[in-house]
Structure formats: structure tokens, C-alpha cells
């Protein structure tokens, strides 16, 4: 199926063709016709499935159709997103799709002065993309009038729940007209999200897209079995490979992300960490540098990474394995997009073997265990050497030995791997082969 088969108007077709869109994704194919018919949508979809276009294109088309009889410049569509990064990304896509339309849109978010955002709103807009906090602030100040909103989108509802935004969301909904079209998207459907679904959606069409199987099939995956204390040195060794053009390194914690980025910068590998404790300006600067290619390594937590959308990401490295196996699929799904090759590398220590096996069960295939290449054990923070003693020098000398990846500890770990994992080992020679 082609986009023209979805009854999309010519100006939008022209803009999406110029943007390189060829065929609609599954969620676009299912959602666009239903939204154009005025139906509420419950979309269960993750990042990378094309959900932004799935709701933005039909909303823009509906607004243009209405403008034929009423060309007032008032707010008609409200899109609420959990983070500044995601809001900006949606705003950029809306601008792309509406390139040849008489539609104005803007993005508002906290952490910056509101005056420029207020000016844009006052100049007249059709579509507003907002984070909950800033939207409530400007609504309280009567800068944003929601009485004419006909299309309401709640994107990444589960993430808003995780971030404690559910009360703000409910407050926003209470200020909207009762007669409106509702589109709610969420990667998962916990009980609180389902309560919200039942309270705002009217006879919705459920669109469920699970990219897990296609994701794991097209991405080259491999895992190194490595002790926890040597993960840092192996990561440095891997990142010295210039074939890794852009990489997100996943950490389970905010503190861990900071430490990884600090250690990488210490050895001359420029990296930036993004997580919930970073200011919005810090996160946005890091993302912009990463997208522009001036920053090669981004270290992220799972929550912070969900707003990242980079088509040309070459690698994902799981420094820590996630607690939930499905999160692994979300992580590696950020590479290998739009038909490009993608590589996912996991660093697994002995304590993570159980979750590693659970991940393999979820994705329905074995992750090849890679033969460890020789890499130098790096002492990132030099020890303080006291004068008159040789003890610290001796310890430091031992740390500088080259790790062979064949020691007793590694052998014992490999023996724990079930069903002949050694038979699945193969040398990458700095490249992963597709299995």
C-alpha cells in the first residue's frame, strides 16, 4: 500500500514524499483512515513505529477540510507529550507534513522563558504541541484557550504515568470541550493508563503494533560475557572502533550514566549523559549535538532515551541489562531504522545471566555470545601514590596487564550458559554478522 491509497490530500503527499516517506507503516495504514473518519484511537505502539505521522497527517488534513468553511485562526488540535525532547520532535514532524498547508503550529515546554512561546500563541495557531506543566501554566495565565480544541492527542501516556504527570493530564482534559476526537498512544497499558482510556475514549478503535519480531530480525545482535569490573575497559575498547559512527550506551541508573560519560571523556572519548536529573537545556544540547554528528556517544537511561528519534543510529550498547526483558527490544529498536543496518551489543556480567536468558526467551532467539578480544584494563581514576611506598605501584602494574578474555572466571561464566553457548561463539573482528 502507498500513502496515496489512504486518501491523503496532494499537499500532504507532496511534503511527505519530499521528506523521504515511501510506504506507510503498519500503524499509519491502520490509524489514518480511522482518524479521518472521526474515530477515537487507542494506539499501543512504541517509538520507531511511525505513530507521529499516524496521528499528525489525518489531523492536519481534517483541519484543512474545516478551513474551507471556517478559516478562523484558533487552536484546533492539542498534542500533549511528556518531555521537551519529544514535543520538539513532534513539532518538527508537524512542520514537515504541513509544509504546503495554511496551518500554523508551535511547541511549548518548561525550562525556558515563556514570553516567546506566548507571542507565537497570540499570533494565532491551529496546532499546539505541549508538555503538561507548561500547558497548565499558560492556561492558568489565560494565554492558551482550549475551548475550540477538536482533536486531542496524548502521546506516550505510560511515560507520563511513570513521570508523575497523570494529575496534570487529568487537569488538562477537564478543560477541554466534551465534544472532541481523542487519540491516545502508549507503549504499554498499565492499569492507570487503562483507567484514563476508559474515561476519555469513546468507542475507540484499538491499533496495536508490536515491532519486536521485526526489530530483532533486522538488527545484528551480540553479547560479551564480561566481569562487572571490566565492563568499563571493554566499552572503551569497543568505542575506539571508528566504524561505530553513532551509539547510544544504555545505563540502568542516572548515577551510572553520569559515571560512564565521565569515564569516557576521561580517556578522550567525547560523550554526554542524558537522564531525568539533567536540565532540559542540557538534554537538548546533547541531543542536538548527537543528531548533528558533532557528538558520537550518548549515554542514556531508558526513560530519557524514549524521546530520542535518530534515523542514522549505527549502534546500541547495553552497558547494563534492563530489568524488564521487553525494554531490551525498545532499546535495540533505536538502531536499524528505515532499512539501515543496525548493531546491538550487550555487556553481560555473571549477575545478569538470568535476565539475559529471559531476554532471549522474549525475543524468541539466542543472542550470539562473542569471543572477547584482547583489551587493556584501564585505571580511569589514577590511585594516589604515597611517597616511600611501593604498594600502590605494584597494584597499578597488575591492572595494566592485558586481559585475555580466557581466564578462569570467564570460563566458569561460560559454563553457566545453557545449551552449548560455546558453539554459538564467533569472533566479530569488530563487526557483527547477522544471524
C-alpha positions in Angstrom: 0.0 0.0 0.0 1.1 3.6 -0.8 0.2 6.8 1.0 -1.9 7.9 -1.9 -4.1 4.8 -1.2 -5.0 6.3 2.2 -6.9 9.2 0.6 -4.4 11.8 1.7 -4.6 15.2 0.0 -2.0 16.2 -2.5 -0.2 18.9 -0.5 0.5 16.5 2.3 1.5 13.7 -0.1 4.0 16.1 -1.7 5.5 17.1 1.7 5.9 13.5 2.9 7.4 12.4 -0.4 9.9 15.2 -0.2 10.7 14.0 3.4 11.5 10.5 2.0 8.4 8.7 3.1 7.5 5.9 0.7 5.1 3.4 2.2 3.0 3.7 5.3 4.0 1.7 8.3 1.5 -0.7 9.9 0.2 1.8 12.5 -0.1 4.5 9.8 -2.0 2.2 7.5 -4.4 1.2 10.3 -4.8 4.6 12.0 -5.0 7.2 9.2 -8.3 6.0 7.7 -10.0 5.6 11.1 -8.9 9.1 12.3 -10.1 10.7 9.0 -13.5 9.1 9.8 -13.5 10.8 13.2 -13.0 7.7 15.3 -11.2 7.8 18.7 -8.0 5.7 18.6 -6.2 3.7 21.3 -2.7 3.0 19.9 -0.4 0.5 21.5 2.9 1.3 19.8 6.5 2.1 20.6 8.9 4.7 19.3 10.0 3.9 15.8 6.7 2.6 14.5 5.7 5.9 12.8 3.0 6.8 15.2 3.6 10.6 15.0 2.7 10.6 11.3 -0.2 8.2 12.1 -1.9 10.9 14.1 -0.5 14.2 12.7 -1.3 13.6 9.0 -5.0 12.9 9.4 -5.4 15.8 11.9 -3.7 18.2 9.5 -6.0 17.0 6.7 -9.1 17.4 8.8 -8.2 20.9 9.8 -7.7 21.9 6.2 -11.1 20.5 5.3 -12.7 22.5 8.0 -10.9 25.7 6.9 -12.9 25.5 3.7 -15.9 26.7 5.6 -14.3 28.4 8.7 -10.9 29.9 8.2 -10.5 31.3 11.8 -7.1 31.0 13.2 -7.8 29.4 16.6 -6.4 26.4 18.4 -8.0 23.3 16.9 -5.6 20.5 17.8 -3.7 19.8 21.0 -0.9 17.3 21.2 0.5 16.6 24.7 3.8 14.9 25.2 5.8 14.0 28.4 9.1 15.7 27.6 10.5 18.7 25.9 12.5 16.5 23.5 9.5 14.5 22.3 7.4 17.7 22.0 10.1 19.3 19.8 10.4 16.2 17.7 6.6 16.1 17.1 6.6 19.8 16.3 9.3 19.3 13.7 7.3 16.5 12.1 4.1 18.6 12.1 6.0 21.4 10.4 7.3 18.9 7.8 3.9 17.5 7.0 2.2 20.9 6.8 4.8 22.5 4.6 2.3 23.2 1.8 -0.7 23.9 4.1 -2.1 27.1 5.6 -1.6 25.7 9.1 0.4 27.3 11.9 1.8 25.3 14.8 4.0 25.8 17.8 5.7 23.9 20.6 5.6 25.0 24.3 7.6 23.4 27.2 9.1 24.4 30.5 12.6 25.3 31.5 12.8 28.3 29.2 11.3 31.8 29.2 7.7 31.7 28.2 7.5 35.1 26.5 8.5 33.9 23.0 6.1 31.0 23.3 3.2 33.3 24.3 3.9 35.6 21.4 3.6 32.7 18.9 0.4 31.6 20.5 -1.1 35.1 20.4 -0.2 35.4 16.7 -2.7 32.6 16.0 -2.1 28.9 15.8 -4.0 25.8 14.6 -1.9 23.1 16.3 -0.3 23.2 19.7 2.3 20.7 20.9 2.9 20.9 24.7 4.3 19.4 27.8 1.8 19.2 30.6 3.4 21.6 33.1 3.9 24.5 30.7 0.5 24.0 29.2 -1.2 24.3 32.6 0.9 27.4 33.4 -0.1 29.2 30.3 -3.7 28.0 30.5 -3.9 29.4 34.1 -2.5 32.7 32.8 -5.2 32.6 30.1 -2.6 32.6 27.3 -3.9 29.3 25.9 -7.6 29.0 25.1 -8.7 25.3 24.9 -12.4 25.9 24.2 -12.2 25.2 20.4 -10.0 22.1 20.6 -11.5 19.4 18.3 -8.5 17.0 18.2 -6.7 15.9 21.4 -3.6 13.6 21.3 -2.0 12.1 24.4 1.3 10.6 23.4 3.3 8.1 25.5 0.7 8.0 28.2 2.5 5.3 30.2 5.6 7.5 30.3 3.6 10.4 31.7 2.3 8.0 34.4 5.9 7.0 35.2 7.0 10.6 35.5 4.1 11.5 37.8 2.2 13.7 35.3 -1.1 11.9 35.4 -2.8 14.5 37.6 -1.7 17.3 35.3 -3.0 15.3 32.4 -6.4 14.9 34.1 -6.5 18.7 34.8 -5.9 19.4 31.1 -8.6 17.0 30.0 -11.1 18.7 32.3 -10.5 22.0 30.5 -11.2 20.6 27.0 -14.6 20.6 25.2 -16.6 17.4 25.8 -17.1 17.0 22.1 -13.7 16.2 20.6 -11.8 13.4 18.9 -9.3 11.6 21.2 -6.2 9.8 20.2 -4.1 8.1 22.9 -0.8 6.3 22.3 1.1 4.2 24.8 3.9 1.6 24.6 2.4 -0.3 27.5 -1.1 -0.4 29.0 -0.8 -0.5 32.8 -3.9 -0.2 35.0 -3.7 3.6 35.5 -3.4 4.2 31.7 -6.4 1.9 31.1 -8.4 3.9 33.6 -7.6 7.0 31.6 -8.5 5.3 28.4 -11.9 4.3 29.7 -12.6 7.8 31.0 -11.8 9.7 27.8 -12.1 7.5 24.8 -15.5 6.9 23.2 -15.8 3.5 21.4 -12.2 3.6 20.3 -10.5 1.6 17.6 -7.6 -0.3 19.1 -4.5 -0.2 16.9 -1.7 -2.5 18.2 1.7 -2.7 16.6 4.4 -4.8 18.1 7.6 -4.3 16.3 9.6 -6.8 18.4 9.9 -9.6 16.0 10.8 -7.4 13.0 13.3 -5.5 15.2 15.2 -8.5 16.4 15.3 -10.0 12.9 16.9 -7.0 11.2 19.4 -6.0 13.9 22.7 -7.7 14.3 23.0 -8.7 18.0 25.8 -10.0 20.1 26.8 -10.2 23.8 30.1 -10.2 25.6 30.3 -12.2 28.8 32.5 -9.9 31.0 33.0 -9.3 34.7 31.4 -6.2 36.1 34.7 -4.6 37.0 36.0 -5.0 33.4 32.9 -3.6 31.6 34.3 -0.1 31.6 37.6 -1.2 29.8 35.7 -3.3 27.3 33.4 -0.3 26.5 36.4 1.9 25.9 38.0 -0.8 23.7 34.8 -1.1 21.6 34.3 2.6 21.2 37.8 3.0 19.7 36.5 1.3 16.6 35.9 4.0 14.1 33.2 2.0 12.3 30.9 2.9 15.2 29.6 6.2 13.8 26.9 6.9 16.4 26.0 5.0 19.5 23.6 5.1 22.5 25.1 3.5 25.6 22.3 2.4 27.9 22.7 2.6 31.7 20.2 1.3 34.2 20.6 4.3 36.5 21.2 8.1 36.3 24.3 7.8 38.5 25.6 5.1 36.2 25.0 7.2 33.1 27.0 10.1 34.6 29.9 7.8 35.6 30.1 6.2 32.2 30.1 9.5 30.4 32.7 10.9 32.8 35.0 7.9 32.4 34.7 8.0 28.6 35.6 11.7 28.5 38.5 11.0 30.8 40.1 8.7 28.2 39.4 11.1 25.3 36.1 9.7 24.0 33.7 12.6 24.0 30.3 11.5 25.5 27.3 13.2 27.1 24.8 11.7 29.5 21.0 12.4 29.4 18.6 11.4 32.2 15.8 12.9 34.3 18.2 14.8 36.6 19.7 16.8 33.7 18.2 20.2 32.9 16.1 20.4 29.8 18.8 22.7 28.3 21.5 20.2 29.0 19.5 17.3 27.5 18.5 19.4 24.4 22.1 20.5 23.8 23.4 16.9 24.0 20.6 15.7 21.6 21.3 18.4 19.1 25.0 17.7 19.1 24.3 14.0 18.7 21.8 14.4 15.8 24.2 16.8 14.0 27.1 14.3 14.4 29.4 16.5 16.5 28.8 14.1 19.4 29.3 10.4 18.7 28.4 8.8 22.0 25.3 9.4 24.0 24.8 7.7 27.4 21.2 7.4 28.4 18.7 5.9 30.8 15.7 4.1 29.4 13.2 6.9 30.4 15.4 9.7 28.9 16.0 7.7 25.7 12.3 7.2 24.8 12.1 10.7 23.3 15.2 10.2 21.1 14.5 9.7 17.4 17.7 9.3 15.3 17.3 7.6 12.0 21.0 7.0 11.4 22.0 5.5 14.7 24.5 2.8 13.9 24.9 1.1 17.3 23.3 0.5 20.6 25.4 -0.8 23.5 23.7 -2.2 26.6 26.2 -1.4 29.3 23.7 -2.7 31.9 20.9 -5.1 31.0 17.4 -3.8 31.7 15.3 -5.2 34.5 12.4 -5.9 32.1 13.2 -8.0 29.0 10.8 -6.0 26.8 12.9 -2.9 27.4 15.7 -4.6 25.6 13.6 -4.7 22.5 12.8 -1.0 22.9 16.5 -0.2 23.3 17.8 -2.0 20.2 14.9 -0.8 18.1 16.5 2.6 18.0 19.0 1.3 15.5 18.4 -0.4 12.2 15.6 2.0 11.2 14.4 2.8 7.7 16.1 -0.3 6.2 19.6 0.6 7.5 21.9 -1.9 9.2 22.0 -1.7 12.9 24.1 -3.4 15.6 23.2 -4.0 19.2 26.0 -5.1 21.6 25.3 -6.3 25.2 27.8 -6.4 28.0 26.6 -9.1 30.4 28.2 -9.9 33.8 27.5 -13.1 35.8 24.8 -11.4 37.9 22.9 -10.6 34.7 22.8 -14.1 33.2 19.2 -14.7 34.4 17.8 -11.6 32.8 19.9 -12.4 29.7 18.1 -15.7 29.3 14.8 -14.1 29.8 15.5 -11.6 27.1 16.3 -14.5 24.7 13.0 -16.1 25.6 11.1 -12.9 24.9 12.7 -12.2 21.5 12.4 -15.9 20.6 16.1 -16.4 19.5 19.5 -16.8 21.0 21.8 -13.8 21.2 25.3 -14.9 19.9 28.0 -14.8 22.6 31.0 -13.0 21.1 34.6 -14.1 21.7 36.3 -11.4 23.8 39.0 -9.6 22.0 42.1 -8.5 24.0 41.6 -5.2 25.6 43.6 -3.2 28.2 42.3 -2.9 31.7 42.1 0.8 32.2 42.5 2.5 35.6 40.3 5.5 34.9 41.0 7.3 38.2 44.7 7.1 39.0 45.4 6.0 42.6 47.1 8.4 45.0 50.6 7.1 45.3 52.2 7.9 48.7 55.9 8.7 48.8 58.1 6.0 50.2 55.7 3.0 49.4 55.7 0.6 46.5 52.3 -1.0 47.3 50.2 1.2 45.0 52.7 1.0 42.2 52.6 -2.8 42.4 48.7 -2.8 42.2 48.8 -0.4 39.3 51.2 -2.5 37.5 48.9 -5.5 37.8 46.0 -3.5 36.4 47.9 -2.6 33.3 48.1 -6.2 32.2 46.2 -7.0 29.0 43.0 -9.0 29.6 42.9 -12.2 27.5 39.2 -13.0 28.0 40.1 -16.6 28.6 40.6 -16.7 32.4 39.1 -19.0 35.0 36.3 -16.5 35.8 35.3 -16.2 32.2 35.4 -20.0 31.8 33.1 -20.5 34.8 30.7 -18.0 33.5 30.6 -19.6 30.0 29.9 -23.0 31.6 26.7 -21.5 33.1 25.4 -20.6 29.7 22.9 -23.3 28.7 22.7 -25.5 25.6 26.2 -25.2 24.3 26.8 -21.5 24.2 30.4 -22.0 23.2 29.1 -23.4 19.9 27.3 -20.1 19.4 30.5 -18.1 19.9 32.2 -16.4 17.0 34.8 -13.7 16.5 33.4 -10.4 15.3 36.7 -8.9 14.1 35.0 -5.6 15.1 31.9 -6.5 13.1 28.7 -8.4 13.8 27.3 -10.9 11.3 23.6 -11.2 11.0 22.2 -14.4 12.4 
